[in-house]
Amino acid sequence: MELNKLGRYEITQVLGQGAMGIVYKGVDPKIGRTVALKTLKTAGEIPADQLAEFQRRFEQEAQSAGRLTHPNIVTIYDVGEEQGLAYIAMEFIKGKALDEYISEKSPFSIDQIVNIMVQICEGLGYAHKNGVIHRDIKPANIVLTDDHIAKITDFGIAKITSTSATQTGMVVGTPSYMSPEQITGRGVDNRSDIFSIGAVFYELLTYERAFPGDNITTVMYRVVHENPTPLSVANMSVPAQFDQIVMKALAKNPADRYPDAESMGKDIQNYKNAASTQIASTQAFNPADYKGTVVMSSKTAATMAVPASSATTPPAASSSAPVQSATKNKPIVLISTITAVVCAVLLYIIFGIFTSSEKASLQIALNILKGTAVLDGTDYQIENGQLAVQNVSAEEHELLIKHEGYDDFKTKLLFAENEEKKLNVTMKLAPVQFPSGVDTAYLTISSKPDIIAVQTNTGKFIGYTPLLKVPFPVGKHTLVYSKEYYGTQTKDVDLRKKREYKDALNLEVKKGSISVSDVNPKKVQVILDGTTLKPEKDGVTYIVPFGKRKITLKQEGYKPFEQEVVINSQETLKLNSTLEQLFGAISITSVPSEADVFIDGNNVGKTPLKLDKVAAGQREIKVQKGNLVSIKKFIVIENQENNLAELKLLASVGYLKLVVNPWAKIYVDGKSMGSSPPVDNLELKPGTYKIKIENPAYRPVTKNVTINAGSTTSLQHDFK
């Protein structure tokens, strides 16, 4: 039977069908919002025991995801049942899952992967803080929208930490991404999800699963007992810092993993600033190497650990020389490192002369375009529905947000040191009071895009879309719809007493274009206000919204070029920039030496070889010598660094040593090779061959032999 409606939702099409039920695309007619409707199969379609498990998962998803509101988690709007058919109304997403990108081997840049992973960590960290453990994080459950926003989906087997659902001993999840404790049926916490994030990160960087296998048993064994192939081997072009991040996330012991998703996200985001052998934000200290901890602040419980070895390390000559000259003919007092630290702390406690540099930050996204935010008495203006406040002290703050026609929003926020707090605020329209005797109608207005300002032509502000049954005086009015970078629309309306006026807007963005036909080098990556653009068919023209914009041009091996530009509607802005090419050095060695070296197909000399000026970026290094197997290696040449490439050449042939008495004709796969002796050492490519030995006085002999590269295989036969 064709389904046209579920509850109040009007169904427009079928999006897909899975084991649990069908997913529809629908519309909420009350507010004009497009939704995805996930349904559950009925009793007549599947066995009773399976239905019970599906019902449990269905309710679990509604309960788990329904309590979460975060830009990187799919939003649950509603749960209901219609004639025995249960459904969940959730956010409709335009995009596709990461597993589709991976199977297609879509070319993600390192920066794009970092952006995706940081978003996943932020969304999952939010879920963990709200007591929800996902337990089935995998590429198929992460959707990347057309706007490059990562959304975590499918909380069907999530665990709410305040409940006893799914006890120890029950195994749920997808084996390739499950943690060892999940597979062995032990209790799980948020660190189980961190293991899964590590497996997803590995797959995005290599297009290979961290724990592959032909069957579930093999996969589960590898997850519990084996480490994955190192990233530096699976994909040599991946930054070395990622090796440690991934291995920390995929640690077998939960205690060795990141304590929370935010810590992992921070290390991923800051990978360029971290040494390849140390990830600063998650450095694990050995308590035995440290002695003495001192309180750094009365407001925060931060401590400093002082290395025991530092107390006995003599000062460097360069730092001690000025001290000696400044203290000549005076007693010299030597202060150990620990004493110095304690003194510094005492000065801070007594005089407050140190100010912490560990500042936090706040980012707010709102459903209003403008307004005023007041943080501890300081006013900040909201623009385009966004507000960013830097250098927030690590303590409690009071936040007030206000806008004409909306209720004030008040809250208290507690910041930790270095915390990057993100807040989504939904402002609510304040009740409207009209004088007695004024008849009213109702305005219901939806729009694309969201958050369009609605006012009258006389300047009376009504609110931002979507508006739902907002009372307004009856009569004839001219409504004005506007948003920055979009065209303005006006509509004449005649509002009738107690009647609802409905409107669905679609404002067209004002656009211009930019051309990079005169930019060098060609085929640069164009980024507008942080979003990577796709060119038109000519490959050099980009359609962009008008207004003041920040353009970034990137090309591997070149210094990024940034420029503030003004895009005018219906006009083309021609860019004529030349990006600065970057160079590094490289030293190439091989075993054996004296091998020919090719860089990107060009012969540049023989090993050992050092080149002081090689274009930065990924380069193909190839070495070859004689009949040895040539070796290719992709290396990223870092700017102003000496890069190393060490390659070992392998033999391309093997040898067959023949000892035949008294003598014989030799055939290899039917081809005559002469007589032995003297044919006693044949050069052959690796493989298996059929060797025939013939002497007219004896019966022929046929033997199979396997030749390995670089080695000699012996074969002896004595005719009798």
N, C-alpha and C positions, 0 to 999 in steps of 0.2 A: 504494500500500500504506500502511495506517495505521501510524504509528510510535508504539509505546508505551513504548520505553525506549532510552536512549542511554548506553552504559557502565553506570555504576551509577545514573544519573539516571532517574527515572520521569517521563514526559511527561504533563502534565495538559491542555494546550491549545495551539493554534497562536496565536501573537501577531501574526505578520505574515509577509509574503513579499516579498523584493526580488530584484534582479538576480542577486545572488550565491547566494542560498539562502533557506531558511525559518528563522524564529526561533520557538522553542517556549518555553513556560513549563514548568518542571519542578521536581522536588523531589529533593534529595539525602537518601535515606532514612537514611543513617548519622547525620546530625545534624539532619534535619528542616528544612534550609534551602531556601527557594525561590530558584530561579535562572532566568536566561534562557539558553537554549541556542541559539547561533548556528551554523547548519550551512552547509556548502558544497556546491553542486550537484555531481553526479557527472559522469563523462565522457560518459555517454549523453544528458545533458540539454542541453549546450552545446558549441559548437565547441572543438576542442583548443586553439587559440591563445588564445581567451577564457578557457578553463579555467585555462591556465597563469598568466595575469595575475591571475585571481581567487585562485588558490592562493598566489601571491606576496603579494597583499594580505592574505589570510587569515592567513598565517604572520607577516606584518609586524605585524598588529594584535595577535596573541598575544604576539609578542616585545616590541613597544613598550609596550602598556598593561600587560602582565604584570609589568613591572619597576617599575610605579608603584603606590604605595599612598597615596591622598590622598582626603579627604572630598569633593572636587569633581571627582574622576575616577572613572568607572565601574571597579569592581574586577574583575579577571580571576581566577577561582578555579582553573580547570583547563582543560587542552587534551587532546583525545583523538580516537580514531578507532574507529568501530564498523562492521564489515562494509563497509569502504571509504568510509564517510560520516564526514568530518572535522567536528569540532565544538569550540566554545569555550563553556565554562560561565562565566557572568559574573553580576555583581550584577543582581538583578531590581529595577527601579525603578517605583514607583507615581507616575506623573506624566505630563507631556506635553512635547513639544519646544517650544522658543521660537518656531519658525516657525508652529506652530498658534496660539499666543497672538497673534502678529503678524497672521496672516491673519484672525483673528477680531476684531482691533483691541481686544483685552482691555485695560481701563483700568488700567495700572500707574501708581502714584504715582512721583514723582521718587525718593523714598527707596527704594521697591522696586526701581527700575531700578538705583540706585546699589548696593544690596545684591547684586543679581544680577551686575553687572559686576565688583564687587570679588571675588566668589567665583570668577568665570571667570579673572580675572587671577591669583588665588592658585593655582588649579589648574594653569593653564598655566605660571606661573612655576616651580612645582614640577617639572613635566615638563621644562622647559628645563634646570633645574639638574641633572636626572638624564639629560641628553643626548638628550632626545626632542623633536623638532619636529613638531607635529601636521600642518600644511600643508593642513588642510581645515576650519578653524574657520568655522562658519556656524550660523545659528539652528537648523537641522535636526539638528545634532550637539551641541546643548546641551539637556539635559532638565532641567526644573524639577520637583522632586518635590512631593508634596502638602504636605511640611513646608517648602517654599520653599528647598530646597537645590539649587543649580545643579550639574549633573553633566556633564562633558565626555565624549563618547562617540566611537566610530568612529575608531580610530587606524589604519585600514586603509591609508592612504597616508603614515603618519608616517615621518619620517626619524630614524634613530638616528645621532647625530653621530659616533660612533666607528666607523661602518661606511661603506662606499662605495655603499650602495644608493641608487638614483635620482641619477644624476650630472647635472652641468650639461648643459643642452640638452633634458632631459626635462620636459615640462609636465604636472603633475597638479594637481587641485584643482577648485574650483567658481568659474567666472570672476568672478561678482559679488563674491566675497570674497577673490580671489587678489591677492597683491601684484604690483606691476609687474615685479619680478625673477622671480616665478614665471611670469607670462605670457610674458615674453621668454626664458624658459629659462635664466636665469642662476642661479648658485649661491644658495641661501637659507640663512639662519640664523634665530635666534629672532625677529628683528625682522620677518620675513615674517608670523609668527603675530600680531604686534602690529598690523600693518596690518589683518589680518582681524578682530581684536578691535574696531578702530576702526569697521569697516564694520558689525559687529553692533551696536555702541553707537549708531551713527547710526540704524539701522533701528528699534531699540527706542524711540528718542526721537521718531521721525517717522512710523513705520509705512510708510516709503518706503525703497527701496534707495538706497545712496549713489551707485551707478553703474548706473542703469536702462538698459534698451535692449530693442528688439524682437527682437534676434538676438545671438548670441555675439560676432560681429565688432564690433558697436557697443559692447557692454559692455566687451570687452577694450581697444578703442581708448580709451574713457573712463577706464578704470583707469590706463592708461599715460600719457595726455596731458592729462586734464581733472581739475579739482577738483570735488567735489560741491557742490550748492547749499548755502550756509551754513546752519547750524542756525537761526540767528536769522531766516532767511527761511522755511525749511521749516516751522518750528514756533516762533512768536514767544513762546510761553509757557515755552520751555526756558531754564533759567538760562544767562546769557551766558558763564559760565566754561567750560561744556561745549564751546563753539565752539572754543576753543584746544586743549582736550584732544583732541577728535576730529581736528582738522586736524593736530596733531602726530603722532598715531597713523597718519594717512593720508598722511603725507609721501611724495612719490615716491622720494626718496633715503633709503635705510635709515639713513644716518648722521644724518638729521634727525629720526628717530622716537625714541620712548622706548628707552633701552638695554635695558630688561627690563620684563617684565609687572608686577612688583611696583611699580615707579615709577609706571606708569600707574594701577594700582589705588589707590595712595596719593593721587594727585592727584584721582581720582574721589571717593574717600571724603572728602577734605578740601576739596571744591570751595567750600563755604560760607565757608571761611577765606581763600580766594584771591581776589585782585583779578581783575576780568574781563579785564585786559590782561596779567596775569602769573601764571604757575603756579609758585609758589615752589620746590617740590621738584625741578623740572626746568629751572630758569632756566639758559639758555645764556649763558655769559660770553664776551665778545670779548677774547681775550688782549691785543690792542693797547691796550685801555682800562685795563689793570691792570699794576702793576709791583711786583715783590717778593712772594715767597711765603715764609711762615715756618712751621716745624713746630710744631704745637700740642700734641703728645703723644708721648712716647717709646714708648707702647704701641700707638698707632694712627697710621696714616700720613695723618692728616687735615691739610689745609692751608687757610690763609686767604688769599683774594685781596683786595687793597686797591685800590679805585678810584684811578687816578692823579689824577683831578680833586679828590679829597678832601684831598689834601695841601696844596692851595693855597686851599681854601675858608675864608674867615675865619669865626671862631666867631660865633654869634648873640649879639646884645646881651644877651639875658636870661641866657645862660650865662656871659658874660664879666664881667658886673657884679660878682657875688660875688667873683670872683678878684681884681679890682682893689681892692675894699674890704679883702680879707683880706691883701693884699700891699702896702698903702700904706707908703711910705718904705722899701721893700725892692726889690732888683733883680727885675725881671719877666723870667722865662724863657719864651719861646714855644716850644711843642713841636708839631711837625707831627703829623698823624694817623698817618703811617707810623711816626714815632719813638715815639709813644704805644703803638702796637700792639706794636712790637718790645720796648719796655720791659715791657709786660704779659706778653708771652710769656716773657721772661727771668725775671720774677718767678715765673711758673708753673713753669718748669723748675727754678729754684734752690730755691724755697721750697714749691712744690706748693700755693700758696694758692688756686688756682682749681680748682674741681671741675666736671667736664663735666656739663652738664644733658642731654646727648644720651643718655638712658637707653634701654635695650631692654626688651622684655617677653617673657614666656613663657606660652603656653597649652598645657595638656596634656589630652588626652582619653584615657581608659583603659577597659579592659574589666572593671574592678572598681569597685565603688561607693565603697569607703572604703579608706584606707591612709595611709601616711606617705611624703612625698617629702622628701628631704634635699638641699638645694642648698648646696654649700660649707659643710656643717656646720649649716646652719639648717633646722629642721624646719618643714614645712608639711603641714596635714591635707587629705587628698583627700575631697571631698564630692560625692556623686552622680556619680562618675566624671569629675569635672572639677577642674582646678586652674589658677588664674591667678596669676602672680607679676609684679609691676610693679617698675620701677626697677632693672632688672638692668644691671650695668656692662658696658661693651663690651669684653669679654675672654673668656678661656676659663673655663668653670665645670664642676664635677663634679656629676652628678645621680645620686641613688640613690633607688629607689622600692621599698618593702617592704610586704608584707601576709602575715598568717598563712596558711600553707598554699601560698604561691606562691614561686617562685624570685625572688631579688632581681634588679631591673633596674638595670644600671649603664651610664652613658655619659658622654662628655665633649661639651659643647656650646660652640661658638664664636659669640659674638654680635658683630654690627657695631653701630655707633651707630644708634639709632632703629629697630633691627630688631624686628619683631613676629613672633617665632618661634612656630610651631605644631607640636606634636609629638603623634603618635598612638602610644600605647604598648600593646602586647598582653602582658599578664602571663601566665606559664605556670605551671600547677599543679606544685608540687614533688612528686617521687616519694614515695609513702607507704610507710613501713616498718612491717610488722606483726610481732609476736612469732611465733616458730616455733610451728607447730601451729594457728594461726588460719586458718580457711578463709575465702576471699573470693569475693564476687560482683562484678558490674560495674554501675555506674550510668551511663546515657546519658539526659540530660535536656535538652530544648530548651524554649524559652519565648517567649511574646509578652507583654510586651516582652522585649528582651534584658536580660542582666545582672540576674537575680533571684538573691538569696541563698538558698542551700540549706543547711539544717542539720537536726540532729535535735532532738527535743523536749527533749533533755537539754542542749542548747547546743553540741553538737559541730559546728563549722563544716566544711562539705564543700567549698564553692566557689561560684562564680557561673556561671550558665548562659551559654552552652551547655556542658554536661559531656559528655565522650565517653569511655566505658569507664573510668570512675574506679573503682579497686578499693575495696571496702568490706566489712567483716566480714559474714558470713552471719547470718541470723536475722531476727527480727521487729523492725522499727524504725518510728518515726513521723517522717516527713520534714516539715519546715516550710519553706514557700516564702514569701518576703516581699520587698517593695520599697517604698520611701517613696512615698506618694500612691496606693498600690495596696492592694487587699484582701490578706489573708493566707490561704493555703490550707495544709491539713495532709492528709497521706495516710499510711495504714498500709501498709507493704510487708513482704513476706516474701521475703527474699533467699536464693537457693539457690546452692550451691557451683558456681563457674565459669559461672554463668548471667548473662546480661545483662538488667538491668531497664531498660525504656525508658518514658519518660513525656514527653508534650508538654503544656506548661502554657499557660493563657491567663488571666492575672490581669486582672481588671477594675479600671480606674482608679476611685478614689473621686472622686465629682463633686458639685459644688454648682452654683449659678448666680448670675449677677448681672443686675440690671435697670437700664437707663438711661432708663426712661420719665420720670423726673423730672429728667433732665439737660437743661440748656439750653446751646447750641442743640440742636435735634433732629438726628437722623441723624449722630451723632458716630462717628468711627472708634475702635474699642476695641482696645487692644493689651495683651496679657497676657504679661509677662516677655519682651517683645521680639517676640512673634508676633501678627500681626493676626488677630482673630477674626471669624467669620461668625455673624450673629444667627440665631435661630430664626425660624419663620414670622411671628411677631408683630412682628419687626423691632427689638425692644428687649431681648430676653432672650438671654443667652449662657450656654451650658453650659461650665463650667470645672473643672479638677482642684481638689480641695480642698487646703488648706494655706495657708501664708503666700505671698502673691503681690504683684507690682507691677503696678498697673493704670495705663495711660496713655490719656487721652481726647484725641483730636485732631479738629479741624475747621478747614478752610481759613479763614484770616482771624482765627483765635483763638489765644490762647496755650495751648500744651498743658498739660493738668492731670495731675499724677502723684500717686498715693496708694498707700501700702502697706496691703493689706487681708488679712484672714484669711477664707478660704472654708471653710465648714463643710459636711460631707457632707449631701446631701439638703435643703439650705437655700438660700434666695434672699436675696442681699445687695442691697439697694436703694441705688443711688448717687443723690445729689441735688445734684451739683455744678453750678455755673454758670461756664462758661469765660469768661475775660476777652477781650472783643473788641478787636482791634488795628486801628489806623487809620494811614493815610499821606496824603500830599498829592499832588495831580496838577495839572500844567499842560497844557492842551490848546490847540493852535493848528491852524489850517487854512488852506489856500490854495484858493479865496479865503476871507477872514474872514467874520464874521457868519453862520456856519453854526450850525444848531441842534445841540446836543450831548445825546446820550442815554447814560446809564450804566445798564446792565442793564435797558434799556427805559424808564427814567424820564428825562423832559426836565429838564435841570439848568441850561440857559442857552445862551448863544451864544459862539462863539469870537471873540477869544482869551479863555480862561477858566482861572482858577485856583481850585481847591477845596482847602481846608486840612484837611478831615476826610472821608476816603473809606474805607469799610470795606476792610481789607486782604484780600488774596487775588486770585484771577483775576476780572477784570471785563470785560464787553463794552462797548467804547466805540464809539459810532456817531455820525457827523456827516452832516448832509444840508442841502442848500440848493437851493431852486427845482427846476429840471429837471436839475440835475447828478446824477451817479450817487452815491448814498450810499455811505459807506465804513464798514466794521466792522473793529475790531481788538481782539484779546484782550490785555489787559495785566495782569500780576501786580503788584498794589499792595503794595509792601514796607512793613513797619511802620516808622513814624517817618521815612520818606524822601520826598523830593520826586520823584515820578515824572513822566516827560515823554511826551507823545503828540503827534506831528506827523503830520497827515494832509493829503493832497492830493486834492481833489475833481476828478473828470473830467466832461466834458460827456456828457450822455446822448443828444444828438441831433446830427445833421449837417445840412448845407444843400445844396440843389441850385440853382445859378444858371443860368437859361435865357436864352439869347440867340437869338431866332428872327426871321428876316426873310422875308416882310413881317410875318406874324402867324400864329398857329396855336392850335388847341384842344389842351390838354395832358391826357394820361391817365397815371396812375401805377398800374401793375398793374391796369388796366381801370377805375380810378376817376377820374372827371372832376375836374380841379383848376382849371378855368377856362381863360381865354385868355391868351396871352402876345404882346405886352405887354397888361396890366400884371403877369401872374403870372410873375415873373422870379427869385424867391428862395423856394424851398419848404423848409419844416422837416420833416425825415424822421428816423426812427430808423435806427441803423446797420444796413446790410445791402445786398443787391443787388436792384435794382428794374428792371422793364421799363417804359420810357418810350415812349409813343406820341404822335407829333406829327401833327396833321391840319389841312389847309387844303383846302377843297373845290375849289380851282383846281389842286391838285397831288396827286401820289401820296403816300399816308400813309407816314410813316417810323417805324420801331420801333428803339430802341436800349436796350442794357443798361448800367446805371451802378451803381457801388458807392459807398455813402455811408459815410463814417467819422465817428465821434463827434468833435465839436469842430472839424471842418474843413468847407470849402465845395468842392463838386465842380461844375465848370463844364461846361455842354453847349451847344454852338452849332450851329445848322443854318440854312442859307440855301436856301430853295426856288428852284429854277431851272426 
